[in-house]
Amino acid sequence: MLRETKVLHLRRAIAASFFFATVSLSCLVLFGDIDSHRFFSTFPYSYSVSLSGISSIFPSVHNDPIETSNDYQLEKVLNEAAMKDRTVILTTLNEAWAAPNSVIELFLESFRIGDRTSAFLNHLVIIALDQKAFARCQAIHTHCFCLVSEEADFREEAYFMTPRYLMMMWRRIDFLRSVLEMGYNFVFTDADIMWFRNPFPQFYSDADFQTACDHFTGRFDDVENRPNGGFNYVKSNNRSIEFYKFWYSSRETYPGFHDQDVLNYIKTHPFITDIGLKMRFLDTSNFGGLCEPSRDLNHVCTMHANCCFGLESKLHDLRIMLQDWKHYLSLPPSLKKLSVVSWRVPQKCSLDSLRHYDAAGTSVKE
């Protein structure tokens, strides 16, 4: 009897040990999977894509609840601002451009005085790159989202092609990718672009990605067009999402270049054809800029203060641009048809300054 009792206790001990070992192994596997997921989520998008959209934008030191909260806040803002077809208008803002009497006020004014453009303010989301820009946005606009980086300080005006400037430009591309992954189409517009008319009738219905140009050759499908990253209309689909991932990853192929130059390099890459992306280039007669102004105010939709170095020069020419538009609106229809009014810009944004910005040390935001 004693021997049988010892055997029974031994069997129970073995069973308990086996059960404990099984549970421990399961826990290790479970937590190992979680840690592996977190580890691989830090790799480039070609390895792992965050379906939650915005989580990869924020520093990895954030805990999951914070990332989820940021994700939720962005989704909430986009949903409130979206048109019926889930299209939003996006712009970015830092402290330098948010100050009173600075770029953002001129940007918003253009919507108010444009030809049937004021309603688009209901669909405009301002992406603030620092806390002061976010506070300023909340004071002057309805739809604001704060995208604050712990990696760089974007408050001050970024000097052209400095590491801070490049980081700001590439962060924008990564953020826009996340918006597409959330299922929203967008018109991205720099804040130094004045909106004078509804641009949507001028967009191509079959395009996935369409962009304004610094120089337009005359053909919407000509890859010799010189694209400008400051104004894009992009539809959310698999092709556009893959394109933005490719664009962002190409910063490593072309180190030291900003997003616009890299776009110009990759626009003919075989990958674009492989994914079936339909890219279109917008005519500068409708979507002009100081590089190549829209000559006829009867057809202009937007005007960009590109090819301009220095915030003061940019502000000066933007104010002249708004004055020219107001003068055009004051004309009787007969004179408008004659196209007797033309832009008085560039003035301080003279293209001659492009040759001297390195020596002068001036700043730029294209």
N, C-alpha and C positions, 0 to 999 in steps of 0.2 A: 504493500500500500504506500509506504514511504517513497519507494522508487517511482511509483506511478505519479505521486504528487510532484516530485521533483521534475519529472518529464513534462508534466502539464505546465508547471511554472516556466520551464525553459521554453516551451512552445509559445507561451504567451509573451515572454520577453522578446523572442525572435520576431513575432508578429508585430509587436509594438515598435521595435526598432525598424522594421521594414516600412511600417506606416509613416514613422517620423522621417525616414530617409526619402520616401516618395513625396511627402508634402514639401520638404526642404528643396528637393530637386525641382518641383513644380514652381515654387516661388522664385528660384534662381532663374529658371527659363522665362517666367513672366517678366521679372524685372530686367532680365537681359534683353528681352524684346523691346521693352520700353526704352532702355538706354540706347539700344541700337537705333531705334527710330529717331531719338533725339540726335544721335551722332550723325546719322546720314542726312537728317534734315538740314544740317549746316553745310552740306556739299553744294556745288553749283547746281543750277536747275536742270542741267542735262542728266543729273543723277537722281535728284529728288525734287519734286515740285510740290509746294505747299498749296493744297486745295483750298485752304482757308483764306488764301489771297494775300493778306497784308502781313502775316506773321514774320516773313523773312525780312521785311523792311526794318523791323525794330531790332535792337541789339540783342545778342543771344543771352545776355545776363538777365533779361526779363523772365519772370516765371510765366508759366502757361496761362494762369488767370488774367494777368495783365495783357498778354498778347490777345487772348480771347476778347477782352474788353475793348482793346483798340480795334480789333476786327469788327466787333459789334458796332462801335461808334461810327466807323467809316461806312459800314453798310447802312446804318440809319441815316446818315447825312446824304449819301448817294440816293437812297430810296426816296427821301423827301424832295430832292432836287430833280429827279429824273423826269424826262418827258414820257409819254405813253409808250414809246418804243424802247424805253430804258436807255436813253441817250442823255448824257450830262455834259456840261461845259466846264472845263477845269482850267485853273491857272494856279501858279505858285507865287508865294509872296514871302519876302524876308523883311527885316526891320528897316533896311535902307529904303526900300520901295514903298513901305507902309506909312512912312512919316507923313504928317499933314502937308498938303501941297506937293506931294510927290507923285510917283507914277500911278499908284492904285486909284487915286482920285480922278486922274485924267482918264484912266481905263474905264471906270464906272460911268463917268460923264459921257463918254462916247456912246455907250449903250442907251443912255437917256435921250440924247439928241439925234441918234441915228434914225434912219427910215425904218420904222416898225421893228426896232431892235430892243426896246425897253422890256418887253415880255421875257426876253432871254435871261434877264437878271434872276428870274424865278428858278432858272435851271443852272445857274452858275455856282460852282463850288470853289471857294478859295482855299488852297492848301497852304497853310502857314508853316514856315520852316523854323520858326522860333517863337517863343512865348509872347514877345512884344508884338510880333506880326499877328499872332492869333488874337490877342486882346484888341488890337486895332481892327481886325476883321469883324469881330463880334460887335464892335461899336458902329460899323458902317454897312454891314451886310448880313444877310440871313443865314446862308449856308457856309459854315466854316469847319475846317478840320485841321487839327494840329499834328503835324508830322515832324517831331523834334528828334534830331540826331544827337546821340551822345558821342559820335565819332568826330564831329566837326561842328564848328560854330558858323552858322549861316546868317548871322544877324547883319553883318556889315556888307557893303557892296563888294562883290567878288571880283578880284582882279583877273583879267582874261588869261586863261591857260595856266593859272596857278593850281597847285594841288587842291585847294579848297574849291575853286571854281569847277574843276573837273569832277570832284566828288559830288558837288551839288547837281551837276548835269546828269551824272550817271545814276544818282539816287532818284532823280525824276523819272528816268527810263524804267527803273526797277519798280517804282511805285505805279506807273501807268500799266505795266504788265499785270500787277495785282488787281487793278480795276477791271481789266479785261477778263481776268479769271473769275471775278465776281459776277460776270455776265452783263456788264454795262458797256455800251458804246460810248465813245467820248469825242468831243472836239477839244483838243488841248490848244490853248492860246497863251502865249506870253502876255504879261500884263502891259507891255509896251506896244501892243497891237490895238489900234483903235477900230472898233466895230461900227461901221456906218450903214450897212445893209444886211439883211438876212442872207447868210452864206449858203444855206441848205439847197436852194434851187440850183446853185452852181456846182454842187458836188455830183460825182459820178455814182449812179445807183448800183453799178456792178463791182465797185472797188472795195477791197478790204482795208487798204491803207492808202490814204491820199494826203499829200503834203504840199505846202506852199514852197515857193522857190526864190532863191536870191537872183537866179537868172533862168528865164523860160525861153526855150528854143522855138516855141510855136506849136509843139506837138505834146499832147498829154501823156503819151506813152514812151517818149524819147528818154532813154537813160542818160543822155548827155545833159538833161536838165540838172540844175544845181539845187538840190533840196535844201529847205530850211526847217530845222527841227522845232521852230517856235510856233508853228501852226499845223496841226494834223487833225484829220477826221478818220477815226478808226472804228471798225465794227468788231464786236466781240464774237470771235469764232476760233476754232482750233488753229486756223492758218495764222491769224493775227497774233494769237498767244505764242505760238512757236516762233513767229518772226521776232517778237519782242524779247524772247529768251535768247534767240540767236544774236540780236542786236546788242543786248547787254553783255553776253559772253564774249562778243567780239572786241570789247575793251581790252582784253588780255592779248588779243592778236595784234592790236594797234595801240600799245601802251603810250600814254602821253597825249593822245588825241581826244577831243571831246566828241560827244554823241553825234553832232551834225557831220563832222568830218568822217566819222566811222560809217554813218549812214551812206555817205557818198561813195565810200569804198565798197560796201557790201551790197549795194543796190543791184549789182550785176552778178552776184554770187550764185552759183548753181543751186544752192540750198533754197533760194527764193522760188526758183522754178520747181524744184522737187516738192515743196509743200503746197504749190499752187496758189501762192499769194498774188492777188491782183493789186499792183501798185499803180497809182495815178499821180500825175504832177499837175498842180493847179496854176492856171494862167495868171501872170502878174497884172494883167489888165483888170482882173477882179480882186486878186489877193496880192496887192503890191507892197512895196517897202522902199526905204530910202536907197537900197541897192539898185532897185529897178522900179520906180514909182508907177502907179496906175495913172495913165495920162488922162483918161476920161472920167470925170466925176459922176457921170451918168451910169457908170457900170461898176464903180468901185464898191467892194464889200468890206474889205479890211485894209488897213495900212500899218506897216510894221516899221518901228524906228530901229531897223537893223543897220549894219554898216555904220555904227556910231560908237564912239569911244568917250566915256565919261558921263556920269549921271547928269551933270548940269547941261551939257550939250544935248543930251537926249530929252530932258525936260523942256528945254527951249524949243526944240523942233516939234515936239509933241503938241505944245501949246499953239504954235503956229499952224499945225495941221488941223487942230480943232477950230481955230479961227477961220481957216480956209473953208472948212465944211459948213460952218454957220453962214458964211457969206454966200456959198453956193445955195443953201436952202432958202435964203432970202430973195433969190432971183425969181422973176416971173418964169413960167414954163417955157416961154418962147426963147428966152436967153439961155436957159438950162440946156435946151436942145442944141444950141449952137456951140456948146462946149467952150464958152468964152473964158471960163475960170480954170485955172490950173494950180497945182501946188506951188507954194513958195518955198518949199523945202526940197532938199536939205540946205540948211544955212550953217549952223554951228556943227552939224553932223556932216561936214564936207568929206567927200570920199578921199580927198587928199590926206586926211588925217590917218588913213589906214597905213600909210607908209611910215608914219612917225610914232606909232603908239609904243613901240619897244623902248625908244629913247626917252619918250615923255613920261613913261611909267603910268599912264592913265589907265582907267578901268573900263570894262565893257561888260555888257550882258546882251548877247545877240538875240 
